[in-house]
């Protein structure tokens, strides 16, 4: 259904909800990072390094989708704060610039505190929504993230032209066996 401006109401609702979700998640993550004693950029960087270390600066930049020069500046600041360390890549003896980054003892403590805060928040979410609903939310968010990735790769647009005239028919309902297969 279109409004007076010729804009599809479902589309407006979808994008409005998406913007709202992004803002709520950003606010929630800022709050959780602050509860762990760091800002959200540090929390995200520390937890990313924790999950993928050791990694090169270039690998880190590619992993989080930023320019290598921006990653270098960010990581240098964390190194000066004693949160990360850099060690020479043993396999790259000819290139003195190639170094692995990993968390220092201080960084590991920060990661532990951030992880504890995130686990506590997950427990609160579970108590509010219930375990089954949290599992559904997780499966739905996995599907949503995959859809975003496909869209950004340009695959979703070509698939959309091949779908049925009623896209709602392609969305499985909760409890439907197709929902379990898709998620």
C-alpha positions as CSV (number, residue, x, y, z in Angstrom):
1,X,0.0,0.0,0.0
2,X,1.4,3.4,-1.0
3,X,0.9,6.7,0.9
4,X,0.2,10.1,-0.6
5,X,3.8,10.5,-1.7
6,X,3.7,7.2,-3.6
7,X,6.0,5.5,-1.1
8,X,5.2,1.9,-0.1
9,X,4.1,1.9,3.6
10,X,5.7,-1.5,4.2
11,X,9.0,-0.2,3.0
12,X,8.7,2.8,5.2
13,X,7.9,0.7,8.2
14,X,10.8,-1.7,7.5
15,X,13.4,1.0,7.2
16,X,12.0,2.9,10.1
17,X,12.2,-0.2,12.3
18,X,15.7,-0.9,11.0
19,X,16.9,2.6,11.9
20,X,15.2,2.2,15.4
21,X,16.9,-1.2,15.9
22,X,20.3,0.2,14.9
23,X,19.9,3.1,17.3
24,X,18.8,0.9,20.2
25,X,21.6,-1.5,19.6
26,X,24.1,1.3,19.5
27,X,22.7,2.8,22.7
28,X,22.7,-0.6,24.4
29,X,26.3,-1.4,23.3
30,X,27.4,2.0,24.6
31,X,25.7,1.4,27.9
32,X,27.2,-2.1,28.2
33,X,30.7,-0.9,27.3
34,X,30.4,1.9,29.9
35,X,29.3,-0.7,32.5
36,X,32.5,-2.6,31.7
37,X,34.6,0.6,32.1
38,X,35.4,1.3,28.5
39,X,33.9,3.1,25.5
40,X,32.2,1.1,22.7
41,X,35.0,1.4,20.2
42,X,37.5,-0.1,22.7
43,X,35.0,-2.7,23.7
44,X,34.4,-3.8,20.1
45,X,38.1,-3.8,19.2
46,X,39.1,-5.7,22.3
47,X,36.5,-8.3,21.9
48,X,37.3,-8.7,18.2
49,X,41.0,-9.1,18.9
50,X,40.1,-11.6,21.7
51,X,38.2,-13.7,19.2
52,X,40.7,-13.7,16.3
53,X,44.1,-13.2,17.9
54,X,46.9,-13.3,16.9
55,X,46.2,-11.4,13.7
56,X,48.1,-8.8,11.6
57,X,47.0,-5.2,11.4
58,X,46.0,-5.8,7.8
59,X,44.0,-8.9,8.7
60,X,42.3,-7.0,11.5
61,X,41.4,-4.1,9.2
62,X,39.9,-6.5,6.6
63,X,38.0,-8.4,9.3
64,X,36.2,-5.3,10.6
65,X,36.0,-3.6,7.2
66,X,38.1,-0.5,7.7
67,X,41.2,0.9,5.9
68,X,44.5,-0.5,7.1
69,X,45.7,3.1,8.0
70,X,42.7,3.6,10.2
71,X,43.3,0.3,11.9
72,X,46.9,1.2,12.5
73,X,46.0,4.5,14.2
74,X,43.4,2.7,16.4
75,X,45.7,-0.1,17.4
76,X,48.6,2.3,18.1
77,X,46.4,4.1,20.6
78,X,45.5,0.8,22.3
79,X,49.2,-0.2,22.3
80,X,50.1,3.1,24.0
81,X,47.4,2.3,26.6
82,X,48.9,-1.1,27.2
83,X,45.8,-3.0,25.9
84,X,47.5,-4.8,23.0
85,X,51.0,-5.9,22.1
86,X,52.7,-6.4,18.7
87,X,55.1,-9.2,18.0
88,X,57.1,-9.9,14.9
89,X,55.6,-12.4,12.5
90,X,58.0,-15.3,12.5
91,X,57.1,-16.4,9.0
92,X,57.7,-13.0,7.6
93,X,61.4,-12.4,8.5
94,X,62.0,-10.4,5.4
95,X,59.3,-7.8,6.3
96,X,60.0,-6.0,9.6
97,X,56.7,-4.2,9.4
98,X,54.6,-7.3,9.5
99,X,53.5,-7.9,13.1
100,X,50.9,-9.8,15.0
101,X,48.6,-8.0,17.4
102,X,47.2,-9.6,20.4
103,X,45.8,-8.6,23.8
104,X,48.2,-7.8,26.6
105,X,47.5,-8.8,30.2
106,X,45.6,-5.6,30.6
107,X,43.7,-6.2,27.4
108,X,42.8,-9.7,28.6
109,X,41.5,-8.3,31.8
110,X,39.4,-5.8,29.9
111,X,38.1,-8.5,27.6
112,X,37.1,-10.6,30.7
113,X,35.3,-7.6,32.2
114,X,33.5,-6.9,28.9
115,X,32.6,-10.5,28.5
116,X,31.2,-10.7,32.0
117,X,29.1,-7.6,31.3
118,X,27.8,-9.1,28.1
119,X,27.0,-12.4,29.8
120,X,25.1,-10.6,32.5
121,X,23.2,-8.6,29.9
122,X,22.4,-11.9,28.0
123,X,21.0,-13.3,31.2
124,X,18.8,-10.3,31.7
125,X,17.6,-10.5,28.1
126,X,16.8,-14.2,28.6
127,X,14.9,-13.5,31.8
128,X,12.8,-10.8,30.1
129,X,12.1,-12.6,26.8
130,X,12.5,-16.2,27.8
131,X,14.9,-18.8,26.5
132,X,12.8,-19.9,23.5
133,X,12.3,-16.3,22.4
134,X,16.0,-15.5,22.7
135,X,16.8,-18.5,20.6
136,X,14.2,-17.3,18.0
137,X,15.7,-13.8,18.1
138,X,19.2,-15.3,17.6
139,X,18.1,-17.4,14.7
140,X,16.2,-14.5,13.2
141,X,19.2,-12.2,13.6
142,X,21.4,-14.8,11.9
143,X,19.0,-14.9,9.0
144,X,18.8,-11.1,8.9
145,X,22.6,-10.7,8.9
146,X,22.9,-13.2,6.1
147,X,20.3,-11.3,4.1
148,X,22.1,-8.0,4.6
149,X,25.4,-9.6,3.5
150,X,23.7,-11.0,0.3
151,X,22.1,-7.7,-0.4
152,X,25.4,-5.9,0.0
153,X,27.0,-8.4,-2.4
154,X,24.2,-7.7,-4.9
155,X,22.8,-11.1,-4.8
156,X,19.5,-10.1,-3.1
157,X,18.5,-7.8,-5.9
158,X,18.8,-10.5,-8.6
159,X,17.0,-13.0,-6.4
160,X,14.2,-10.5,-5.7
161,X,13.3,-10.4,-9.4
162,X,13.0,-14.1,-9.4
163,X,10.7,-14.4,-6.4
164,X,6.9,-14.5,-6.4
165,X,4.7,-11.5,-6.8
166,X,3.9,-11.7,-3.1
167,X,7.2,-11.6,-1.1
168,X,5.4,-12.4,2.1
169,X,4.7,-15.9,0.9
170,X,8.5,-16.5,1.0
171,X,8.8,-15.6,4.7
172,X,8.3,-18.7,6.8
173,X,6.2,-18.4,10.0
174,X,7.5,-19.3,13.4
175,X,6.8,-22.9,14.1
176,X,6.7,-23.7,10.4
177,X,9.3,-26.4,9.5
178,X,10.5,-24.0,6.7
179,X,11.4,-21.5,9.4
180,X,13.7,-24.0,11.1
181,X,15.3,-24.8,7.8
182,X,15.8,-21.2,6.8
183,X,17.2,-20.1,10.1
